[in-house]
Amino acid sequence: MSTGWKGPRIDAGQIHAALDRHADPTPAAVREILARARELKGLDDADVAVLLSCEDPDLDREIFAAASAVKTAIYGNRLVLFAPLYITNKCRNECRYCAFRASNKAIARRDLTREEIARETEIIIDEGHKRILLVAGESYPSGQGLDYVYEAIETIYGVKSRNGEIRRLNVNVAALDVEHYRRLKACDIGTYQLFQETYHRPTYEQMHLAGPKSDYDWHIGAMDRAMTAGIDDVGIGVLFGLYDYRFEVLAMMHHARHLEERFGCGPHTISVPRIEPAEGSAVALHPPAPVRDHDFLRLIAILRLAVPYTGIILSTRENANIRRQCYDLGISQISASSRTNPGGYADSQTDLHAGSQFSLGDHRSLDEVVADCLEMGFIPSFCTACYRRGRTGRDFMDLAKPGLIKEYCQPNAILTVKEYLEDYASPETREVGEQAIEDTVQKIERIGLRCDVCDRLVKIEDGERDLHY
Protein backbone atom coordinates (compact mmCIF):
# COMPACT_ATOMS: atom_id res chain seq x y z
CA MET A 1 0.00 0.00 0.00
CA SER A 2 1.45 3.38 -0.99
CA THR A 3 0.87 5.93 1.77
CA GLY A 4 2.15 9.18 0.36
CA TRP A 5 2.90 10.11 3.97
CA LYS A 6 6.08 9.24 5.77
CA GLY A 7 5.93 8.48 9.45
CA PRO A 8 8.90 8.49 11.79
CA ARG A 9 12.02 6.63 10.72
CA ILE A 10 12.79 4.07 13.41
CA ASP A 11 16.47 3.12 13.14
CA ALA A 12 16.72 -0.18 15.02
CA GLY A 13 20.50 -0.24 14.79
CA GLN A 14 20.75 3.22 16.31
CA ILE A 15 18.44 2.28 19.18
CA HIS A 16 20.27 -0.95 19.98
CA ALA A 17 23.61 0.89 19.80
CA ALA A 18 22.35 3.48 22.30
CA LEU A 19 21.30 0.73 24.71
CA ASP A 20 24.66 -1.02 24.33
CA ARG A 21 26.63 2.21 24.71
CA HIS A 22 24.95 3.10 27.97
CA ALA A 23 24.85 -0.34 29.57
CA ASP A 24 25.80 -0.57 33.26
CA PRO A 25 25.67 3.18 34.03
CA THR A 26 27.27 4.65 37.14
CA PRO A 27 25.11 5.89 40.02
CA ALA A 28 26.45 9.39 39.41
CA ALA A 29 25.28 9.33 35.79
CA VAL A 30 21.81 8.16 36.79
CA ARG A 31 21.47 10.80 39.52
CA GLU A 32 22.59 13.57 37.16
CA ILE A 33 19.84 12.56 34.72
CA LEU A 34 17.23 12.44 37.49
CA ALA A 35 18.20 15.95 38.60
CA ARG A 36 17.64 17.22 35.06
CA ALA A 37 14.37 15.32 34.77
CA ARG A 38 12.99 17.13 37.81
CA GLU A 39 13.28 20.37 35.81
CA LEU A 40 10.33 19.13 33.69
CA LYS A 41 12.14 19.51 30.36
CA GLY A 42 12.16 15.86 29.39
CA LEU A 43 15.08 13.60 28.47
CA ASP A 44 17.00 12.75 25.31
CA ASP A 45 17.71 9.29 23.92
CA ALA A 46 20.98 8.89 25.79
CA ASP A 47 19.34 9.78 29.10
CA VAL A 48 16.50 7.32 28.54
CA ALA A 49 18.95 4.59 27.49
CA VAL A 50 20.89 5.10 30.72
CA LEU A 51 17.78 4.80 32.88
CA LEU A 52 16.55 1.75 30.96
CA SER A 53 19.93 0.07 31.51
CA CYS A 54 20.03 0.77 35.24
CA GLU A 55 19.64 -2.43 37.30
CA ASP A 56 20.39 -1.06 40.79
CA PRO A 57 17.37 -1.44 43.16
CA ASP A 58 18.42 1.60 45.19
CA LEU A 59 18.60 3.72 42.05
CA ASP A 60 15.25 2.34 40.93
CA ARG A 61 13.75 3.81 44.09
CA GLU A 62 15.25 7.16 43.14
CA ILE A 63 13.84 6.85 39.61
CA PHE A 64 10.41 6.14 41.09
CA ALA A 65 10.65 9.11 43.45
CA ALA A 66 11.64 11.45 40.62
CA ALA A 67 8.76 10.21 38.44
CA SER A 68 6.31 10.80 41.27
CA ALA A 69 7.61 14.33 41.77
CA VAL A 70 7.38 15.13 38.05
CA LYS A 71 3.88 13.73 37.74
CA THR A 72 2.69 15.75 40.74
CA ALA A 73 4.35 18.90 39.41
CA ILE A 74 2.55 18.59 36.07
CA TYR A 75 -0.86 17.14 36.98
CA GLY A 76 -1.21 17.28 40.75
CA ASN A 77 -2.84 14.27 42.41
CA ARG A 78 -5.65 13.76 39.91
CA LEU A 79 -6.35 10.58 37.94
CA VAL A 80 -8.66 10.82 34.92
CA LEU A 81 -11.13 7.94 34.50
CA PHE A 82 -12.81 6.62 31.35
CA ALA A 83 -14.54 3.53 29.97
CA PRO A 84 -13.92 1.78 26.63
CA LEU A 85 -16.90 1.00 24.41
CA TYR A 86 -16.33 -1.73 21.81
CA ILE A 87 -18.85 -1.45 18.97
CA THR A 88 -17.66 -4.41 16.85
CA ASN A 89 -15.21 -7.29 17.19
CA LYS A 90 -15.07 -8.05 13.46
CA CYS A 91 -11.71 -7.48 11.79
CA ARG A 92 -9.89 -8.00 8.49
CA ASN A 93 -6.45 -8.25 10.07
CA GLU A 94 -4.39 -11.22 11.20
CA CYS A 95 -2.70 -9.94 14.36
CA ARG A 96 -1.44 -13.07 16.10
CA TYR A 97 -1.85 -11.72 19.65
CA CYS A 98 -5.47 -10.54 19.24
CA ALA A 99 -8.70 -12.47 19.70
CA PHE A 100 -10.35 -10.29 17.03
CA ARG A 101 -8.08 -11.53 14.21
CA ALA A 102 -10.00 -12.58 11.11
CA SER A 103 -9.25 -16.32 11.21
CA ASN A 104 -10.06 -16.85 14.89
CA LYS A 105 -13.10 -19.14 15.16
CA ALA A 106 -13.03 -19.23 18.97
CA ILE A 107 -15.17 -16.12 19.47
CA ALA A 108 -18.62 -15.10 18.29
CA ARG A 109 -18.63 -11.98 16.10
CA ARG A 110 -20.95 -9.05 16.60
CA ASP A 111 -21.66 -5.55 15.28
CA LEU A 112 -23.70 -3.44 17.68
CA THR A 113 -26.78 -1.73 16.26
CA ARG A 114 -27.38 1.94 16.98
CA GLU A 115 -29.90 0.92 19.62
CA GLU A 116 -27.37 -1.39 21.27
CA ILE A 117 -24.68 1.31 21.18
CA ALA A 118 -27.11 3.72 22.85
CA ARG A 119 -27.91 1.12 25.54
CA GLU A 120 -24.22 0.48 26.24
CA THR A 121 -23.67 4.24 26.51
CA GLU A 122 -26.58 4.66 28.90
CA ILE A 123 -25.19 1.95 31.19
CA ILE A 124 -21.74 3.57 31.18
CA ILE A 125 -23.25 6.98 32.01
CA ASP A 126 -25.42 5.57 34.77
CA GLU A 127 -22.36 4.10 36.45
CA GLY A 128 -20.81 7.57 36.55
CA HIS A 129 -18.53 7.92 33.54
CA LYS A 130 -18.35 11.12 31.48
CA ARG A 131 -15.74 10.06 28.94
CA ILE A 132 -15.71 7.09 26.57
CA LEU A 133 -13.05 5.54 24.35
CA LEU A 134 -14.77 4.09 21.27
CA VAL A 135 -12.97 0.97 19.98
CA ALA A 136 -13.61 -1.02 16.80
CA GLY A 137 -11.95 -3.79 14.84
CA GLU A 138 -11.09 -3.09 11.20
CA SER A 139 -14.26 -4.40 9.58
CA TYR A 140 -17.66 -2.73 9.44
CA PRO A 141 -21.18 -3.80 8.48
CA SER A 142 -21.72 -4.36 4.77
CA GLY A 143 -22.60 -1.21 2.86
CA GLN A 144 -21.75 1.13 5.75
CA GLY A 145 -17.97 1.23 5.88
CA LEU A 146 -16.63 3.99 8.09
CA ASP A 147 -20.08 5.59 8.23
CA TYR A 148 -20.72 2.94 10.87
CA VAL A 149 -18.11 4.58 13.12
CA TYR A 150 -19.29 8.13 12.42
CA GLU A 151 -22.88 7.16 13.20
CA ALA A 152 -21.78 5.39 16.38
CA ILE A 153 -20.12 8.62 17.56
CA GLU A 154 -23.29 10.58 16.82
CA THR A 155 -25.33 7.98 18.71
CA ILE A 156 -23.09 8.10 21.80
CA TYR A 157 -23.17 11.89 21.98
CA GLY A 158 -26.94 11.81 21.55
CA VAL A 159 -27.66 9.67 24.62
CA LYS A 160 -29.16 11.68 27.49
CA SER A 161 -29.50 9.61 30.64
CA ARG A 162 -31.11 10.55 33.95
CA ASN A 163 -27.75 11.75 35.30
CA GLY A 164 -26.25 13.38 32.24
CA GLU A 165 -24.39 12.47 29.10
CA ILE A 166 -20.97 11.63 27.69
CA ARG A 167 -19.04 14.88 27.50
CA ARG A 168 -16.10 13.69 25.46
CA LEU A 169 -15.49 10.71 23.21
CA ASN A 170 -12.02 9.55 22.23
CA VAL A 171 -11.57 7.06 19.39
CA ASN A 172 -9.33 4.05 18.73
CA VAL A 173 -9.93 2.80 15.19
CA ALA A 174 -7.72 1.55 12.37
CA ALA A 175 -5.31 3.69 10.38
CA LEU A 176 -7.16 5.93 7.90
CA ASP A 177 -6.34 8.22 5.00
CA VAL A 178 -6.33 11.99 5.44
CA GLU A 179 -9.85 12.54 4.14
CA HIS A 180 -11.36 10.06 6.58
CA TYR A 181 -9.39 11.62 9.41
CA ARG A 182 -10.94 14.96 8.46
CA ARG A 183 -14.38 13.37 8.72
CA LEU A 184 -13.44 11.89 12.10
CA LYS A 185 -12.37 15.31 13.35
CA ALA A 186 -15.67 16.77 12.15
CA CYS A 187 -17.43 14.32 14.50
CA ASP A 188 -16.05 16.36 17.44
CA ILE A 189 -13.84 13.65 18.86
CA GLY A 190 -11.31 14.24 21.61
CA THR A 191 -8.11 12.21 21.20
CA TYR A 192 -7.44 9.81 18.33
CA GLN A 193 -5.57 6.72 19.54
CA LEU A 194 -3.66 4.14 17.55
CA PHE A 195 -0.89 1.89 18.84
CA GLN A 196 2.06 0.79 16.76
CA GLU A 197 2.06 -2.43 18.86
CA THR A 198 5.78 -2.91 18.15
CA TYR A 199 8.22 -0.53 16.47
CA HIS A 200 10.60 -3.39 15.64
CA ARG A 201 9.89 -4.03 11.98
CA PRO A 202 10.84 -7.76 11.83
CA THR A 203 8.69 -8.48 14.90
CA TYR A 204 5.86 -6.38 13.47
CA GLU A 205 5.92 -8.44 10.28
CA GLN A 206 5.95 -11.71 12.25
CA MET A 207 2.96 -10.63 14.31
CA HIS A 208 0.81 -9.03 11.57
CA LEU A 209 0.36 -11.66 8.90
CA ALA A 210 -2.37 -10.19 6.68
CA GLY A 211 -4.83 -7.34 6.30
CA PRO A 212 -4.28 -3.58 6.02
CA LYS A 213 -2.49 -3.48 9.38
CA SER A 214 0.24 -5.78 8.06
CA ASP A 215 1.72 -2.76 6.22
CA TYR A 216 4.19 -1.34 8.77
CA ASP A 217 4.71 1.93 6.90
CA TRP A 218 0.98 2.59 6.44
CA HIS A 219 0.40 1.97 10.12
CA ILE A 220 3.29 4.03 11.48
CA GLY A 221 2.33 6.97 9.25
CA ALA A 222 -1.20 7.15 10.67
CA MET A 223 -0.50 9.89 13.20
CA ASP A 224 1.10 12.06 10.53
CA ARG A 225 -2.03 11.73 8.42
CA ALA A 226 -4.30 12.38 11.41
CA MET A 227 -2.44 15.52 12.42
CA THR A 228 -2.30 16.70 8.80
CA ALA A 229 -6.09 16.37 8.82
CA GLY A 230 -6.29 18.67 11.84
CA ILE A 231 -6.59 16.19 14.71
CA ASP A 232 -4.18 17.82 17.14
CA ASP A 233 -4.62 15.42 20.08
CA VAL A 234 -3.27 11.95 19.25
CA GLY A 235 -2.34 8.98 21.42
CA ILE A 236 0.39 6.46 20.65
CA GLY A 237 1.34 3.22 22.38
CA VAL A 238 3.09 -0.13 22.39
CA LEU A 239 1.83 -3.61 23.23
CA PHE A 240 4.56 -4.57 25.66
CA GLY A 241 5.59 -8.21 25.43
CA LEU A 242 6.15 -8.49 21.68
CA TYR A 243 9.77 -7.25 21.71
CA ASP A 244 12.40 -5.88 24.11
CA TYR A 245 10.60 -3.21 26.16
CA ARG A 246 13.73 -1.04 26.28
CA PHE A 247 13.79 -0.83 22.47
CA GLU A 248 10.07 -0.03 22.40
CA VAL A 249 10.39 2.82 24.90
CA LEU A 250 13.18 4.47 22.91
CA ALA A 251 11.30 3.95 19.65
CA MET A 252 8.22 5.62 21.12
CA MET A 253 10.40 8.55 22.08
CA HIS A 254 11.51 8.79 18.44
CA HIS A 255 7.86 8.79 17.35
CA ALA A 256 6.97 11.48 19.88
CA ARG A 257 9.91 13.65 18.82
CA HIS A 258 9.02 13.19 15.15
CA LEU A 259 5.49 14.53 15.77
CA GLU A 260 6.87 17.41 17.83
CA GLU A 261 9.31 18.39 15.09
CA ARG A 262 6.85 18.07 12.22
CA PHE A 263 3.68 19.44 13.80
CA GLY A 264 4.93 21.42 16.79
CA CYS A 265 3.09 19.09 19.17
CA GLY A 266 3.92 15.66 20.53
CA PRO A 267 1.41 12.97 21.48
CA HIS A 268 -1.30 13.92 23.96
CA THR A 269 -1.17 10.42 25.47
CA ILE A 270 0.98 7.31 25.57
CA SER A 271 -0.63 3.96 26.43
CA VAL A 272 1.28 1.10 28.04
CA PRO A 273 -0.73 -2.14 27.63
CA ARG A 274 0.96 -5.47 28.34
CA ILE A 275 -0.09 -8.64 26.50
CA GLU A 276 -2.84 -10.50 28.33
CA PRO A 277 -4.41 -13.86 27.42
CA ALA A 278 -6.77 -13.67 24.44
CA GLU A 279 -9.08 -16.48 23.41
CA GLY A 280 -7.68 -18.39 20.45
CA SER A 281 -4.21 -16.79 20.62
CA ALA A 282 -1.15 -18.85 21.53
CA VAL A 283 1.04 -15.72 21.31
CA ALA A 284 -1.05 -13.95 23.94
CA LEU A 285 -0.63 -16.92 26.29
CA HIS A 286 3.13 -17.05 25.73
CA PRO A 287 4.42 -13.56 24.82
CA PRO A 288 7.74 -13.48 22.93
CA ALA A 289 9.27 -10.88 25.28
CA PRO A 290 7.30 -10.84 28.56
CA VAL A 291 7.77 -7.80 30.77
CA ARG A 292 8.22 -8.47 34.49
CA ASP A 293 6.15 -6.43 36.92
CA HIS A 294 9.12 -4.47 38.24
CA ASP A 295 10.32 -3.64 34.72
CA PHE A 296 6.79 -2.55 33.87
CA LEU A 297 6.75 -0.13 36.81
CA ARG A 298 10.18 1.14 35.83
CA LEU A 299 9.30 1.78 32.18
CA ILE A 300 6.25 3.80 33.27
CA ALA A 301 8.43 5.91 35.57
CA ILE A 302 11.01 6.44 32.82
CA LEU A 303 8.33 7.47 30.33
CA ARG A 304 7.04 10.03 32.82
CA LEU A 305 10.53 11.51 33.16
CA ALA A 306 11.17 11.43 29.40
CA VAL A 307 7.92 13.09 28.30
CA PRO A 308 6.59 14.83 31.43
CA TYR A 309 3.84 16.71 29.58
CA THR A 310 2.22 13.60 28.06
CA GLY A 311 -0.67 11.73 29.64
CA ILE A 312 0.13 8.07 30.33
CA ILE A 313 -2.81 5.65 30.17
CA LEU A 314 -3.18 2.40 32.10
CA SER A 315 -5.99 -0.02 31.27
CA THR A 316 -7.81 -2.72 33.19
CA ARG A 317 -5.54 -5.31 31.56
CA GLU A 318 -3.51 -4.95 34.76
CA ASN A 319 -4.74 -6.27 38.10
CA ALA A 320 -5.71 -3.94 40.92
CA ASN A 321 -2.44 -4.37 42.80
CA ILE A 322 -0.25 -3.43 39.84
CA ARG A 323 -2.52 -0.53 38.99
CA ARG A 324 -2.18 0.86 42.51
CA GLN A 325 1.61 0.77 42.24
CA CYS A 326 1.54 2.55 38.88
CA TYR A 327 -0.54 5.58 39.88
CA ASP A 328 2.25 7.36 41.69
CA LEU A 329 4.88 6.58 39.06
CA GLY A 330 3.42 8.60 36.23
CA ILE A 331 0.03 7.23 35.23
CA SER A 332 -2.45 10.07 34.68
CA GLN A 333 -5.43 8.27 33.06
CA ILE A 334 -7.04 4.92 33.87
CA SER A 335 -9.95 2.92 32.55
CA ALA A 336 -12.37 1.51 35.10
CA SER A 337 -15.18 -1.06 35.09
CA SER A 338 -14.23 -2.00 31.53
CA ARG A 339 -15.64 -4.45 29.02
CA THR A 340 -13.67 -5.38 25.89
CA ASN A 341 -16.46 -7.09 23.97
CA PRO A 342 -19.34 -5.55 21.98
CA GLY A 343 -22.41 -5.48 24.20
CA GLY A 344 -20.33 -6.31 27.25
CA TYR A 345 -21.95 -3.77 29.55
CA ALA A 346 -25.51 -4.89 28.87
CA ASP A 347 -24.52 -8.58 28.86
CA SER A 348 -22.28 -8.48 31.94
CA GLN A 349 -24.68 -10.58 33.98
CA THR A 350 -24.49 -13.47 31.52
CA ASP A 351 -20.97 -13.80 30.12
CA LEU A 352 -18.37 -11.19 31.00
CA HIS A 353 -15.80 -12.35 28.44
CA ALA A 354 -17.81 -13.58 25.41
CA GLY A 355 -16.24 -12.09 22.29
CA SER A 356 -13.63 -10.10 24.26
CA GLN A 357 -10.41 -8.83 22.73
CA PHE A 358 -8.34 -9.90 25.76
CA SER A 359 -8.71 -10.91 29.41
CA LEU A 360 -9.19 -8.25 32.06
CA GLY A 361 -7.08 -8.06 35.20
CA ASP A 362 -9.17 -5.58 37.17
CA HIS A 363 -12.85 -6.47 37.46
CA ARG A 364 -13.83 -3.88 40.07
CA SER A 365 -16.78 -1.54 39.66
CA LEU A 366 -16.23 2.15 39.02
CA ASP A 367 -17.30 2.93 42.58
CA GLU A 368 -14.69 0.54 43.97
CA VAL A 369 -11.96 2.09 41.82
CA VAL A 370 -13.00 5.62 42.80
CA ALA A 371 -12.95 4.70 46.50
CA ASP A 372 -9.56 3.04 46.12
CA CYS A 373 -8.07 6.11 44.43
CA LEU A 374 -9.46 8.41 47.10
CA GLU A 375 -8.09 6.27 49.91
CA MET A 376 -4.66 6.38 48.25
CA GLY A 377 -4.67 10.18 48.18
CA PHE A 378 -5.66 10.69 44.54
CA ILE A 379 -8.60 12.70 43.22
CA PRO A 380 -10.51 10.76 40.54
CA SER A 381 -11.32 13.11 37.68
CA PHE A 382 -14.07 12.93 35.09
CA CYS A 383 -12.94 16.22 33.56
CA THR A 384 -13.35 16.96 29.84
CA ALA A 385 -12.89 20.73 30.09
CA CYS A 386 -9.71 21.08 28.04
CA TYR A 387 -11.35 19.53 24.98
CA ARG A 388 -14.40 21.75 25.20
CA ARG A 389 -12.51 24.96 25.99
CA GLY A 390 -10.06 24.48 23.15
CA ARG A 391 -7.02 23.61 25.27
CA THR A 392 -5.81 20.95 22.83
CA GLY A 393 -2.71 20.35 20.75
CA ARG A 394 -0.14 23.12 21.10
CA ASP A 395 -2.36 25.13 23.44
CA PHE A 396 -2.46 22.19 25.87
CA MET A 397 1.28 21.57 25.58
CA ASP A 398 2.05 25.25 26.25
CA LEU A 399 0.31 24.83 29.59
CA ALA A 400 1.46 21.28 30.34
CA LYS A 401 5.19 21.66 29.70
CA PRO A 402 5.80 24.29 32.42
CA GLY A 403 3.35 22.60 34.80
CA LEU A 404 0.61 25.23 34.45
CA ILE A 405 -2.09 22.77 33.36
CA LYS A 406 -2.39 21.72 37.01
CA GLU A 407 -4.12 25.05 37.65
CA TYR A 408 -7.02 23.67 35.61
CA CYS A 409 -6.67 19.93 36.30
CA GLN A 410 -6.87 20.15 40.06
CA PRO A 411 -10.01 22.28 40.46
CA ASN A 412 -11.77 20.49 37.59
CA ALA A 413 -11.00 17.13 39.18
CA ILE A 414 -12.47 18.35 42.47
CA LEU A 415 -15.67 19.55 40.80
CA THR A 416 -16.17 16.40 38.72
CA VAL A 417 -15.60 14.01 41.60
CA LYS A 418 -18.07 16.08 43.62
CA GLU A 419 -20.63 15.45 40.88
CA TYR A 420 -19.84 11.74 41.05
CA LEU A 421 -20.29 11.68 44.82
CA GLU A 422 -23.65 13.47 44.56
CA ASP A 423 -25.07 11.37 41.71
CA TYR A 424 -23.55 7.89 41.81
CA ALA A 425 -21.36 7.06 44.80
CA SER A 426 -22.10 4.55 47.51
CA PRO A 427 -22.42 6.05 51.02
CA GLU A 428 -18.99 4.69 51.96
CA THR A 429 -17.31 6.19 48.89
CA ARG A 430 -19.10 9.48 49.39
CA GLU A 431 -17.81 9.77 52.95
CA VAL A 432 -14.21 9.16 51.86
CA GLY A 433 -14.63 11.49 48.91
CA GLU A 434 -16.02 14.44 50.85
CA GLN A 435 -13.03 14.32 53.19
CA ALA A 436 -10.63 14.08 50.24
CA ILE A 437 -12.26 17.10 48.59
CA GLU A 438 -12.01 19.13 51.77
CA ASP A 439 -8.33 18.25 52.20
CA THR A 440 -7.49 18.98 48.55
CA VAL A 441 -9.34 22.30 48.45
CA GLN A 442 -7.35 23.52 51.44
CA LYS A 443 -4.13 22.91 49.48
CA ILE A 444 -5.12 25.24 46.62
CA GLU A 445 -2.59 28.02 46.95
CA ARG A 446 -4.45 30.87 45.28
CA ILE A 447 -7.04 32.13 47.74
CA GLY A 448 -9.35 33.47 45.03
CA LEU A 449 -9.41 30.16 43.22
CA ARG A 450 -9.92 28.26 46.46
CA CYS A 451 -12.94 30.41 47.32
CA ASP A 452 -14.39 30.05 43.84
CA VAL A 453 -14.03 26.26 43.96
CA CYS A 454 -15.85 26.25 47.30
CA ASP A 455 -18.67 28.33 45.80
CA ARG A 456 -19.00 25.93 42.89
CA LEU A 457 -19.06 22.92 45.20
CA VAL A 458 -22.09 24.44 46.91
CA LYS A 459 -23.73 24.97 43.52
CA ILE A 460 -23.18 21.30 42.69
CA GLU A 461 -24.84 20.32 45.97
CA ASP A 462 -27.76 22.54 44.90
CA GLY A 463 -28.11 20.66 41.62
CA GLU A 464 -25.93 22.51 39.09
CA ARG A 465 -23.72 20.37 36.89
CA ASP A 466 -20.84 20.62 34.44
CA LEU A 467 -19.08 23.52 36.17
CA HIS A 468 -15.52 23.73 34.91
CA TYR A 469 -12.55 26.00 34.34
PyMOL commands that set and color helices and strands:
alter all, ss='L'
color gray80, all
select helices_A, chain A and resi 12-21+27-37+45-53+57-75+114-127+147-158+178-186+201-207+212-214+216-220+222-228+245-263+282-285+293-306+320-327+366-375+385-388+393-400+406-423+427-441+447-461
alter helices_A, ss='H'
color red, helices_A
select strands_A, chain A and resi 78-88+131-136+168-172+192-193+234-237+269-271+311-314+333-335+379-381
alter strands_A, ss='S'
color yellow, strands_A
deselect
rebuild
show_as cartoon
